[in-house]
Amino acid sequence: QQQQQQQQQQQQRPLPGASWTSLPNLLSLSRVVAGPWAAYLVATQQWPLACALTAAAGATDWADGYLARRMGHTSKLGSYLDPFGDKVLIATVVGTMGWNGMLPAWLAVLIVGRDTAQVCGMFVYRFRMFDGRWPGAAAFFDVDADLPRRRQQQQQHNVTLKGAESIAGDAAASSSSSSS
């Protein structure tokens, strides 16, 4: 009965990484917020703060990927938020530098244009997966959308792991008894 209660509790909990509030996704969102702020600091020539914020945002780029893999918090939303945060940070800072003459305008346009095309292409690609119909944000980004399917997949994975452990244990037991 205790095992059944544990299984019910596990089924009721959302899967890690399925939510936009997971730590890796929040770190990616922090870059979306940091980009315009860093651009403002560049525009007002507050160089120490601009450099510190840009460096901190760069560290979150590494940290969100590391934590997502380490904690098992990978998600479709995270696979979009991470590069989107990068693009916002780069585009706002580079755009500001181009606007203020710190970079050649053609280079700023090239970088911002490339990043904009990549983000638009990502959305078009995903939109086509739904046959051109808007499924809603939760389904589009797979945020808590398919929890029953995901839970079933996780349970199947757990059963497979337990089965493999059982087979490995049986094999180890039989090899030790046959060598005796």
Secondary structure, DSSP 8 states (H G I E B T S, - for coil): -HHHHHHHHHHHS--TTSSTTSHHHHHHHHHHHHHHHHHHHHHTT-HHHHHHHHHHHHHHHHHHHHHHHHHT---HHHHHHHHHHHHHHHHHHHHHHHHTTSS-HHHHHHHHHHHHHHHHHHHHHHHHTTTT----HHHHTTSSSSHHHHHHHHHHHHHHHHHHHHHHHHHHHHHHHH--
